[in-house]
Structures are given as C-alpha cells and as structure tokens.
Amino acid sequence: MRQGKYFQERNRINAWFNRPKYRIWKHLLFADAAALILLLLATAIWIDSLSWQTVMIMRGCAGILGIVLVVLAAIYYYLVYRDYIRHRFGGR
C-alpha cells in the first residue's frame, strides 16, 4: 500500500517535469550534453592529428561544458521542485 503512494507521488512529480513551461530547460540540458559528448569524441578520435595546444583547448571547453551542464541541471530541478512544492503545499 505504501509503495502505491510512492509511485503516485513520483508520477505527479514527473508530470511537472514534462510541462511546456520547463521544456526549454530540458532542451538546453540535452543540447549541452550532446555538445559535450561530441567534443570529447572529437578529441579522442583526432588526438594524433591535432596539436597539443588544440587538444588542451578542446578538453578545457569540455570541462566548461560539463560545469555548465551541472549548473543547468541544478537550475532546472530547482525551478520544477519549487513550483511543485508551492502548488502542493501552498495556501489553497
């Protein structure tokens, strides 16, 4: 019985993550993750044909994209949970 309540609560929260209001944040996260993966793959594939300065710049940019990904994810989760908690526990 208790598990059913957990799954209901999880489904309510997941519904908030899929709202159109937050769609832009989700697309930004996916775009940043895709750019990060492509940059790391490009560095791994062409490491022999690139100069070490270029490889270091590409790795630095990948690090910055990783930090941006974490910050964007934190903002996204904060916004969704803030609005969810306000809606669920706020004054009615």
CNS distance restraints for C-alpha pairs under 8 A (distance, minus, plus):
assign (resid   1 and name CA) (resid   5 and name CA) 6.92 0.50 0.50
assign (resid   2 and name CA) (resid   6 and name CA) 6.55 0.50 0.50
assign (resid   3 and name CA) (resid   7 and name CA) 6.27 0.50 0.50
assign (resid   4 and name CA) (resid   8 and name CA) 6.17 0.50 0.50
assign (resid   5 and name CA) (resid   9 and name CA) 6.14 0.50 0.50
assign (resid   6 and name CA) (resid  10 and name CA) 6.15 0.50 0.50
assign (resid   7 and name CA) (resid  11 and name CA) 6.09 0.50 0.50
assign (resid   8 and name CA) (resid  12 and name CA) 6.24 0.50 0.50
assign (resid   9 and name CA) (resid  13 and name CA) 6.31 0.50 0.50
assign (resid  10 and name CA) (resid  14 and name CA) 6.11 0.50 0.50
assign (resid  11 and name CA) (resid  15 and name CA) 6.12 0.50 0.50
assign (resid  12 and name CA) (resid  16 and name CA) 6.65 0.50 0.50
assign (resid  13 and name CA) (resid  17 and name CA) 6.63 0.50 0.50
assign (resid  13 and name CA) (resid  81 and name CA) 7.98 0.50 0.50
assign (resid  13 and name CA) (resid  84 and name CA) 7.26 0.50 0.50
assign (resid  14 and name CA) (resid  18 and name CA) 6.54 0.50 0.50
assign (resid  15 and name CA) (resid  19 and name CA) 6.70 0.50 0.50
assign (resid  16 and name CA) (resid  80 and name CA) 6.65 0.50 0.50
assign (resid  16 and name CA) (resid  84 and name CA) 6.99 0.50 0.50
assign (resid  17 and name CA) (resid  22 and name CA) 6.71 0.50 0.50
assign (resid  17 and name CA) (resid  80 and name CA) 6.40 0.50 0.50
assign (resid  18 and name CA) (resid  22 and name CA) 7.08 0.50 0.50
assign (resid  18 and name CA) (resid  23 and name CA) 6.92 0.50 0.50
assign (resid  19 and name CA) (resid  23 and name CA) 6.61 0.50 0.50
assign (resid  20 and name CA) (resid  24 and name CA) 7.89 0.50 0.50
assign (resid  22 and name CA) (resid  26 and name CA) 6.65 0.50 0.50
assign (resid  22 and name CA) (resid  76 and name CA) 7.50 0.50 0.50
assign (resid  22 and name CA) (resid  80 and name CA) 7.44 0.50 0.50
assign (resid  23 and name CA) (resid  27 and name CA) 6.26 0.50 0.50
assign (resid  24 and name CA) (resid  28 and name CA) 6.14 0.50 0.50
assign (resid  25 and name CA) (resid  29 and name CA) 6.23 0.50 0.50
assign (resid  25 and name CA) (resid  72 and name CA) 7.43 0.50 0.50
assign (resid  25 and name CA) (resid  76 and name CA) 6.00 0.50 0.50
assign (resid  26 and name CA) (resid  30 and name CA) 6.33 0.50 0.50
assign (resid  26 and name CA) (resid  76 and name CA) 7.54 0.50 0.50
assign (resid  27 and name CA) (resid  31 and name CA) 6.05 0.50 0.50
assign (resid  28 and name CA) (resid  32 and name CA) 6.04 0.50 0.50
assign (resid  28 and name CA) (resid  72 and name CA) 7.74 0.50 0.50
assign (resid  29 and name CA) (resid  33 and name CA) 6.10 0.50 0.50
assign (resid  29 and name CA) (resid  69 and name CA) 6.31 0.50 0.50
assign (resid  29 and name CA) (resid  72 and name CA) 6.54 0.50 0.50
assign (resid  29 and name CA) (resid  73 and name CA) 6.74 0.50 0.50
assign (resid  30 and name CA) (resid  34 and name CA) 6.05 0.50 0.50
assign (resid  31 and name CA) (resid  35 and name CA) 6.15 0.50 0.50
assign (resid  32 and name CA) (resid  36 and name CA) 6.09 0.50 0.50
assign (resid  32 and name CA) (resid  65 and name CA) 6.67 0.50 0.50
assign (resid  32 and name CA) (resid  68 and name CA) 7.75 0.50 0.50
assign (resid  32 and name CA) (resid  69 and name CA) 6.19 0.50 0.50
assign (resid  33 and name CA) (resid  37 and name CA) 6.17 0.50 0.50
assign (resid  33 and name CA) (resid  65 and name CA) 7.88 0.50 0.50
assign (resid  33 and name CA) (resid  66 and name CA) 7.84 0.50 0.50
assign (resid  33 and name CA) (resid  69 and name CA) 6.77 0.50 0.50
assign (resid  34 and name CA) (resid  38 and name CA) 6.09 0.50 0.50
assign (resid  35 and name CA) (resid  39 and name CA) 6.03 0.50 0.50
assign (resid  35 and name CA) (resid  65 and name CA) 7.83 0.50 0.50
assign (resid  36 and name CA) (resid  40 and name CA) 6.23 0.50 0.50
assign (resid  36 and name CA) (resid  62 and name CA) 5.61 0.50 0.50
assign (resid  36 and name CA) (resid  65 and name CA) 5.95 0.50 0.50
assign (resid  36 and name CA) (resid  66 and name CA) 6.85 0.50 0.50
assign (resid  37 and name CA) (resid  41 and name CA) 6.07 0.50 0.50
assign (resid  38 and name CA) (resid  42 and name CA) 5.99 0.50 0.50
assign (resid  39 and name CA) (resid  43 and name CA) 6.17 0.50 0.50
assign (resid  39 and name CA) (resid  58 and name CA) 6.85 0.50 0.50
assign (resid  39 and name CA) (resid  59 and name CA) 7.96 0.50 0.50
assign (resid  39 and name CA) (resid  62 and name CA) 6.37 0.50 0.50
assign (resid  40 and name CA) (resid  44 and name CA) 6.23 0.50 0.50
assign (resid  40 and name CA) (resid  58 and name CA) 7.76 0.50 0.50
assign (resid  40 and name CA) (resid  59 and name CA) 7.23 0.50 0.50
assign (resid  40 and name CA) (resid  62 and name CA) 6.63 0.50 0.50
assign (resid  41 and name CA) (resid  45 and name CA) 6.01 0.50 0.50
assign (resid  42 and name CA) (resid  46 and name CA) 5.98 0.50 0.50
assign (resid  42 and name CA) (resid  47 and name CA) 7.94 0.50 0.50
assign (resid  43 and name CA) (resid  47 and name CA) 5.49 0.50 0.50
assign (resid  43 and name CA) (resid  55 and name CA) 6.37 0.50 0.50
assign (resid  43 and name CA) (resid  58 and name CA) 6.73 0.50 0.50
assign (resid  43 and name CA) (resid  59 and name CA) 7.44 0.50 0.50
assign (resid  46 and name CA) (resid  50 and name CA) 6.23 0.50 0.50
assign (resid  47 and name CA) (resid  51 and name CA) 7.92 0.50 0.50
assign (resid  47 and name CA) (resid  55 and name CA) 6.80 0.50 0.50
assign (resid  50 and name CA) (resid  54 and name CA) 6.25 0.50 0.50
assign (resid  50 and name CA) (resid  55 and name CA) 6.53 0.50 0.50
assign (resid  51 and name CA) (resid  55 and name CA) 6.41 0.50 0.50
assign (resid  52 and name CA) (resid  56 and name CA) 6.09 0.50 0.50
assign (resid  53 and name CA) (resid  57 and name CA) 6.21 0.50 0.50
assign (resid  54 and name CA) (resid  58 and name CA) 6.12 0.50 0.50
assign (resid  55 and name CA) (resid  59 and name CA) 6.13 0.50 0.50
assign (resid  56 and name CA) (resid  60 and name CA) 6.05 0.50 0.50
assign (resid  57 and name CA) (resid  61 and name CA) 6.14 0.50 0.50
assign (resid  58 and name CA) (resid  62 and name CA) 6.16 0.50 0.50
assign (resid  59 and name CA) (resid  63 and name CA) 6.20 0.50 0.50
assign (resid  60 and name CA) (resid  64 and name CA) 6.29 0.50 0.50
assign (resid  61 and name CA) (resid  65 and name CA) 6.12 0.50 0.50
assign (resid  62 and name CA) (resid  66 and name CA) 6.12 0.50 0.50
assign (resid  63 and name CA) (resid  67 and name CA) 6.33 0.50 0.50
assign (resid  64 and name CA) (resid  68 and name CA) 6.17 0.50 0.50
assign (resid  65 and name CA) (resid  69 and name CA) 6.03 0.50 0.50
assign (resid  66 and name CA) (resid  70 and name CA) 6.44 0.50 0.50
assign (resid  67 and name CA) (resid  71 and name CA) 6.29 0.50 0.50
assign (resid  68 and name CA) (resid  72 and name CA) 6.00 0.50 0.50
assign (resid  69 and name CA) (resid  73 and name CA) 6.09 0.50 0.50
assign (resid  70 and name CA) (resid  74 and name CA) 6.17 0.50 0.50
assign (resid  71 and name CA) (resid  75 and name CA) 6.24 0.50 0.50
assign (resid  72 and name CA) (resid  76 and name CA) 6.05 0.50 0.50
assign (resid  73 and name CA) (resid  77 and name CA) 6.12 0.50 0.50
assign (resid  74 and name CA) (resid  78 and name CA) 5.99 0.50 0.50
assign (resid  75 and name CA) (resid  79 and name CA) 6.11 0.50 0.50
assign (resid  76 and name CA) (resid  80 and name CA) 6.32 0.50 0.50
assign (resid  77 and name CA) (resid  81 and name CA) 6.01 0.50 0.50
assign (resid  78 and name CA) (resid  82 and name CA) 5.82 0.50 0.50
assign (resid  79 and name CA) (resid  83 and name CA) 6.25 0.50 0.50
assign (resid  80 and name CA) (resid  84 and name CA) 6.07 0.50 0.50
assign (resid  81 and name CA) (resid  85 and name CA) 5.93 0.50 0.50
assign (resid  82 and name CA) (resid  86 and name CA) 6.12 0.50 0.50
assign (resid  83 and name CA) (resid  87 and name CA) 6.02 0.50 0.50
assign (resid  84 and name CA) (resid  88 and name CA) 6.02 0.50 0.50
assign (resid  85 and name CA) (resid  89 and name CA) 5.66 0.50 0.50
assign (resid  85 and name CA) (resid  90 and name CA) 7.19 0.50 0.50
assign (resid  86 and name CA) (resid  90 and name CA) 4.74 0.50 0.50
